[in-house]
């Protein structure tokens, strides 16, 4: 079993002040009445502290033989700083665990964000149409996973990460409405709409059960209303972050 990383969080009062400022700015700008034009940063995996705030998961947690690693990679030449999600998938069943019938998966997600004076820290992505991801894929079958404040805590909304240019950095956009409700990897009926005002965690998983190595690089995850992504390069992402911090 992999230990959970300790989250290097801001102090309670600093987090609370930041959240009050964000909510106040949102009200002043009447974001609930207008369509936001600027992207909304969710996870900045160029930051090593953000990488440490992510939880690793694989079948090794139940005795299997897959491995998972989350590694922060610093900028080098034209390669931007990012998180490297890599390891090996094994479908070999754990020994002395007859209750385990399937193996061969790996994944990660951010830890629950620390509370503020306003309560639990949740993302409200309701004003946005798309989830944006800046990734470099190896071409394997990855999924993007969302957890919300649902009645069934094990529900996960999933969508395939369709990378068009394996081996190259690219921006992938997914419509929030296209995520599908699942539970333990099985599509659940009836489908419940994603609670877009109460997103708890974002993560990715590899569940194709194909033995062998995997390697996925993720630089940034954000919400946007721009159908072209709006963040086609790292400079535009950095600019958006700087603007939010200045508000």
C-alpha positions as CSV (number, residue, x, y, z in Angstrom):
1,X,0.0,0.0,0.0
2,X,1.3,3.4,-0.9
3,X,1.4,6.1,1.9
4,X,-0.7,9.1,1.4
5,X,1.4,12.2,0.8
6,X,1.1,15.0,3.5
7,X,-0.5,18.0,1.9
8,X,1.6,21.2,2.4
9,X,-1.5,23.4,2.8
10,X,-1.8,27.0,3.5
11,X,-2.9,28.0,7.0
12,X,-6.6,27.8,7.7
13,X,-6.9,31.6,7.8
14,X,-4.9,32.2,4.7
15,X,-7.0,29.7,2.8
16,X,-10.2,31.3,4.2
17,X,-9.0,34.8,3.2
18,X,-8.2,33.6,-0.4
19,X,-11.6,31.9,-0.7
20,X,-13.5,35.0,0.6
21,X,-11.5,37.1,-2.0
22,X,-12.4,34.7,-4.8
23,X,-16.1,34.6,-3.9
24,X,-16.2,38.4,-3.5
25,X,-14.6,38.9,-6.9
26,X,-17.0,36.5,-8.5
27,X,-19.9,38.4,-7.0
28,X,-18.5,41.8,-8.1
29,X,-17.9,40.5,-11.6
30,X,-21.4,39.0,-11.7
31,X,-20.0,35.7,-12.9
32,X,-23.3,34.0,-12.2
33,X,-25.0,36.3,-14.7
34,X,-22.4,36.4,-17.4
35,X,-20.2,33.8,-19.2
36,X,-16.7,33.9,-17.8
37,X,-14.1,34.6,-20.5
38,X,-11.0,33.8,-18.5
39,X,-10.0,30.2,-17.7
40,X,-10.5,28.9,-14.2
41,X,-7.3,27.0,-13.0
42,X,-8.1,23.8,-11.1
43,X,-4.8,21.9,-10.8
44,X,-1.4,23.4,-11.6
45,X,0.9,20.3,-11.8
46,X,3.9,22.4,-12.7
47,X,4.0,23.1,-9.0
48,X,5.8,20.4,-7.0
49,X,3.6,21.1,-3.9
50,X,0.5,20.4,-6.1
51,X,2.0,17.1,-7.2
52,X,2.5,16.2,-3.5
53,X,-1.1,16.9,-2.9
54,X,-2.1,14.0,-5.2
55,X,-2.9,10.4,-4.0
56,X,-1.6,7.4,-5.9
57,X,-3.7,4.3,-6.4
58,X,-3.2,0.9,-8.0
59,X,-4.0,-2.8,-7.6
60,X,-0.9,-3.0,-5.5
61,X,-3.1,-1.6,-2.7
62,X,-4.9,-5.0,-2.6
63,X,-1.9,-7.2,-3.2
64,X,-1.6,-6.9,-7.0
65,X,1.6,-6.2,-8.9
66,X,0.9,-3.1,-10.8
67,X,3.0,0.0,-9.9
68,X,2.2,3.7,-9.8
69,X,4.5,6.7,-9.5
70,X,3.8,10.5,-9.4
71,X,7.0,12.5,-10.2
72,X,7.4,16.2,-10.6
73,X,9.6,17.0,-13.6
74,X,11.3,20.4,-13.8
75,X,11.5,22.5,-16.9
76,X,14.2,21.4,-19.4
77,X,14.7,23.0,-22.8
78,X,11.2,23.1,-24.4
79,X,9.8,20.6,-22.0
80,X,7.5,22.4,-19.5
81,X,7.4,21.5,-15.8
82,X,4.8,18.8,-15.2
83,X,3.7,15.8,-13.3
84,X,4.7,12.4,-14.7
85,X,2.2,9.6,-14.0
86,X,4.0,6.4,-14.8
87,X,4.6,2.7,-13.8
88,X,3.7,-0.8,-15.0
89,X,0.4,-2.6,-15.3
90,X,0.2,-6.2,-14.3
91,X,-2.9,-8.4,-14.5
92,X,-1.4,-11.1,-12.3
93,X,-3.8,-11.8,-9.4
94,X,-2.5,-11.4,-5.9
95,X,-1.4,-14.5,-4.1
96,X,-3.5,-15.7,-1.1
97,X,-6.4,-13.4,-2.1
98,X,-9.1,-15.6,-3.6
99,X,-11.6,-12.7,-3.2
100,X,-9.7,-10.6,-5.7
101,X,-10.9,-11.6,-9.2
102,X,-9.6,-8.7,-11.3
103,X,-6.3,-6.8,-11.4
104,X,-4.5,-4.4,-13.6
105,X,-5.2,-0.7,-12.9
106,X,-3.5,2.5,-11.7
107,X,-4.6,6.0,-11.0
108,X,-4.3,9.2,-9.1
109,X,-6.4,12.1,-7.8
110,X,-5.9,15.2,-5.8
111,X,-6.5,14.9,-2.0
112,X,-9.6,16.6,-0.6
113,X,-8.9,20.3,-0.4
114,X,-8.6,21.7,3.1
115,X,-11.6,23.4,4.6
116,X,-11.9,27.2,5.0
117,X,-14.1,29.4,7.2
118,X,-16.8,29.0,4.4
119,X,-16.8,25.2,4.8
120,X,-15.5,22.5,2.6
121,X,-13.4,23.6,-0.4
122,X,-15.2,22.5,-3.5
123,X,-14.8,23.6,-7.1
124,X,-17.8,25.3,-8.8
125,X,-17.3,24.8,-12.5
126,X,-21.0,25.5,-13.4
127,X,-20.2,28.7,-15.4
128,X,-17.9,26.7,-17.7
129,X,-18.6,24.4,-20.6
130,X,-15.3,22.4,-20.9
131,X,-12.6,20.8,-18.8
132,X,-9.2,21.5,-20.3
133,X,-6.1,19.4,-19.9
134,X,-2.5,20.0,-21.1
135,X,-1.0,16.5,-21.5
136,X,1.6,14.4,-23.4
137,X,0.2,10.9,-23.7
138,X,1.8,7.5,-24.6
139,X,-1.4,6.6,-26.5
140,X,-2.8,4.3,-23.9
141,X,-6.5,4.3,-22.8
142,X,-6.7,6.8,-19.9
143,X,-9.8,8.1,-18.2
144,X,-10.5,11.4,-16.5
145,X,-12.3,11.0,-13.2
146,X,-14.4,13.5,-11.2
147,X,-15.8,13.1,-7.7
148,X,-18.6,15.3,-6.4
149,X,-20.6,15.7,-3.2
150,X,-23.0,13.0,-4.2
151,X,-25.3,10.9,-2.0
152,X,-23.3,7.8,-3.1
153,X,-19.7,8.6,-2.2
154,X,-18.3,5.9,-4.4
155,X,-19.8,7.4,-7.6
156,X,-17.3,8.7,-10.1
157,X,-18.0,10.6,-13.3
158,X,-15.7,9.4,-16.1
159,X,-14.6,10.3,-19.6
160,X,-12.0,8.9,-21.9
161,X,-8.9,11.1,-22.4
162,X,-8.7,11.2,-26.2
163,X,-5.2,12.2,-27.1
164,X,-4.7,13.0,-30.8
165,X,-0.9,13.3,-30.9
166,X,0.8,10.7,-28.6
167,X,4.3,11.8,-27.7
168,X,3.6,15.5,-28.1
169,X,2.1,18.1,-25.8
170,X,-1.5,18.9,-26.6
171,X,-4.6,20.5,-25.2
172,X,-7.6,18.1,-24.7
173,X,-11.1,19.5,-24.1
174,X,-14.0,17.5,-22.6
175,X,-17.5,18.8,-22.2
176,X,-18.7,18.6,-18.6
177,X,-22.0,17.2,-19.9
178,X,-20.2,14.3,-21.5
179,X,-19.0,12.7,-18.3
180,X,-20.7,9.4,-17.4
181,X,-21.7,8.3,-13.9
182,X,-20.0,5.1,-12.8
183,X,-19.5,3.1,-9.7
184,X,-16.5,0.7,-9.3
185,X,-15.9,1.1,-13.0
186,X,-19.5,0.1,-14.1
187,X,-21.8,2.5,-15.7
188,X,-24.7,3.3,-13.4
189,X,-28.4,3.7,-14.4
190,X,-30.2,6.0,-14.1
191,X,-27.5,8.5,-15.1
192,X,-27.3,11.5,-12.6
193,X,-26.2,14.9,-13.8
194,X,-22.8,15.9,-12.6
195,X,-23.0,18.3,-9.6
196,X,-21.1,21.0,-11.2
197,X,-21.2,23.3,-8.2
198,X,-19.7,20.7,-5.9
199,X,-16.6,19.0,-7.5
200,X,-14.4,17.5,-4.9
201,X,-11.6,15.8,-6.7
202,X,-10.1,15.4,-10.2
203,X,-7.9,12.5,-11.3
204,X,-7.0,10.0,-14.0
205,X,-6.8,6.3,-14.3
206,X,-5.6,3.6,-16.6
207,X,-8.0,0.6,-16.6
208,X,-7.4,-1.0,-20.0
209,X,-5.8,-4.1,-18.3
210,X,-3.0,-4.3,-20.9
211,X,0.2,-5.4,-19.2
212,X,3.3,-3.3,-19.7
213,X,4.6,0.2,-18.9
214,X,2.6,3.4,-19.1
215,X,3.7,7.1,-19.0
216,X,1.4,10.1,-19.1
217,X,2.6,13.7,-18.5
218,X,0.1,16.3,-17.2
219,X,1.0,20.0,-16.9
220,X,-2.3,21.7,-16.1
221,X,-6.0,21.2,-15.7
222,X,-8.6,24.0,-15.9
223,X,-12.2,24.9,-16.7
224,X,-12.9,27.1,-19.8
225,X,-15.6,28.4,-22.1
226,X,-13.3,28.6,-25.1
227,X,-14.1,25.7,-27.5
228,X,-10.5,26.1,-28.9
229,X,-9.1,25.5,-25.5
230,X,-7.9,29.0,-25.0
231,X,-4.7,27.7,-23.4
232,X,-2.8,26.3,-26.3
233,X,0.6,27.0,-24.7
234,X,2.1,27.3,-21.3
235,X,2.5,31.1,-21.4
236,X,-1.3,31.6,-21.6
237,X,-1.8,29.3,-18.6
238,X,0.8,31.2,-16.6
239,X,-0.9,34.5,-17.5
240,X,-4.3,33.2,-16.3
241,X,-2.9,32.1,-13.0
242,X,-1.1,35.4,-12.5
243,X,-4.4,37.3,-13.1
244,X,-6.3,35.2,-10.6
245,X,-3.6,35.7,-7.9
246,X,-3.7,39.5,-8.5
247,X,-7.4,39.7,-8.0
